[in-house]
Amino acid sequence: MKICGISNDFFTYEHKYDPDYSNINSGVLHSHIDVFEITYIVEGNSDFMIENAIYPVVKDDVLILRPDEMHGVEKEHGGKYERINLYIPIKYFQLCGCGELLDELYDRDAAKDNVINVNTSSYRIKEQFERLDEYAKNGETNNVLLQCVVTELIYMLVKSRGSAHSKAYKNEYVGDIIAYILNNLEKNWRLMR
């Protein structure tokens, strides 16, 4: 269930709540072309698969996913699951004049340093999400204001990368599947000839 959201030419912001995990496509791996995904866990916990790594995520964890990084969530301990998803296309960084942040977001190995807990960062990451949430609930449409908040959030996440936790464990089976997909299914396939 969607609580609130913002969608404009620059990014998409969604605050979602699932009282019993029933709206989660558990275990489905996917990726986004030319879009970064930032997910903030407001409440609940789950296992989040990123490439061949599995991160047990909990309240106040933030996941940072690069374009084309395969990922998916695995249902965990029942109860409610509340999260904020922020989808930022690559073009955002050019349009907002913050290409150096784009470079820093790409400056890591796949499936490494994907998760930051807001409580271990010296930046006020949680407050940035709360600010976006407040603007979304109030129907804010001032793109300059919204871009400033999103850009500052990205800056905080990049600067907090040193506090990323490494509690991920590897899943070689998932790694083998992703490798097969990347090596064998790069062609454009058509259902009809």
N, C-alpha and C positions, 0 to 999 in steps of 0.2 A: 504494500500500500504506500503510495506516495504522499508524504506530508507536505512538502513544498518543493519548488524548483524555479530555476531561471534558465532560459535558453535564449541565446542571442547569437550574433554572427561570430562571437569570439570564443565562447565556451558554453558548456551545458553543466548545470548544477542540479543534483537531485538528492533530496533527503528522503530515505525510504525506511519503512518499518514493517517487519514481518513478525506477527505475534507468535508464530510457531514454525518458522522456516518453510512454510508451505509454498512460498513464491520464489524459492531459490532453485535454480537449475543445478542441482548438486552434481559435482564431478564433471561438468561440461567444460571442456577447454576451448578457449576462443582467444582471439587477439583483435586489436583495433589497428586499422591502417591509418597512418599519419595522425594518430591521436594518443596523447598521454592520458592515462587514467590514474587519478588519485582517489583512494578510498579511505575514509576515516571511519573507524568502528566506534560508534556512539555507545552501543551496548550489545552484549552477547559475545560469543566466541565461536570460532570455526577454524578449520584447516584451510589455508589458502595456498593453492598450487600455483607456482610460477616457474615455468619451464620444468626442470627436473627437481626443483626444490619445493618442500612443503613447509610453510610457516604456520605454526599454531598462533593465531591472532586473538587478541583480547581487547576489551574496552580501552580506548585511547590509543590504539595502534593506528598508524597511517601507512598504507601501502602505496608505493610509487611504481607505476608500470609504464615502461616505454612502449612506443608503437611496435607492433609485431611481436611483443613478448607474450607467449602463450600463457594463459592463466585461467583459473577457475576456483570456485569455492566449494568446499566439501562440508555438508551439514555436520554439525557437531552437537553438542550437549543439550539440544532442545532449548526451550525457553524462547524469549523474544530476541530478535536480531535487528538492530537498528544501525543504519550506516548512511554516510554521505558519499556520493560519487560525484567527482568533478572530472569532466572530460575536456581536455584542452588540445585543440588541433595544433599541429606544428606551425601553421600560418599565424597563430596568435603571437608567437615570439617575434616574427618579422613585423607584424602590424603594430605591435606595442613597443618596438625598439628595444627588446631585451634578449637579443640573440645569445649573449653570454650565458644567460640562464639555461637556454636550450643546450648549449655545449656542455654545461655542468650536469644537466640531467642525463645526458648521454654518456658522461664520463664515468662509467662503471661497467663491470662485466654483467652479462645477462644472469638473472636469478641471484644476484648478489647485492646486498645492502638495499633490499626492497622495502624493509619495514622499519619505521621509526616510532617509538612510543613518545607521545607528546610530553609525558611527565619526565623524560630524561633529557629533553632539549632545554637549552637556556632561552629559547625563543617562545613566544606566546602563540603557538600554532593552534591550540584549541580555541583561543579567542578569535582567531581569524575565521575559523569555521563557524563559530557562533555569530560573528558579524555577518557573514554571507547568509546564514540561516535567517537572521533577523531581516535582512534586506529582501530575501526571497518571500518571507511571510508577509511583508508589507508591500509587496508588488513593485519594488524598486526597479526602475528602467534606465537610470542614468548610467550609460555604458562606461563613461570615464571613471566614475566612482567605483563601479564593479570591477573594472580592469585593474585599478589601483589595489584593491583588496586581494584579488587573485594573484597579481604579480608579487605583492608582498608575501603572500602565502608561499608561493613557489620559492622565493628568495629564502624564506625561513627554513623550508624543507631542504633546500640545497645546502645551506649553512649548518643544518643539523645532521647531515649525513654521517658525521663522525660518531653520532650517538645511535646509529642504526644497530639493531640487535641481530645477532647471528644465530638465533635459535632454530634456524631452518635445518631440516634433515633432507637428505637426497632420496629420491625415488627413481631408481634406475629404469624401472619399467616405463614410467611416464617419459623419462629422457629418451628411451629407445623409440617410443611412439612418435614423439616430436621430431626426432632425427629422421625417422622414416617419412613423415609428412613433408618435412623440408627438403629431403633428397628426392622424393618420388612424385610429389603432387604439386610441383611448382607450375606445371603447364596449365593453361586454361582448358578446362574440361567442359564439353557440351553434352547434354543429354540426348540431343537429336543430331543426326548427321545431315 
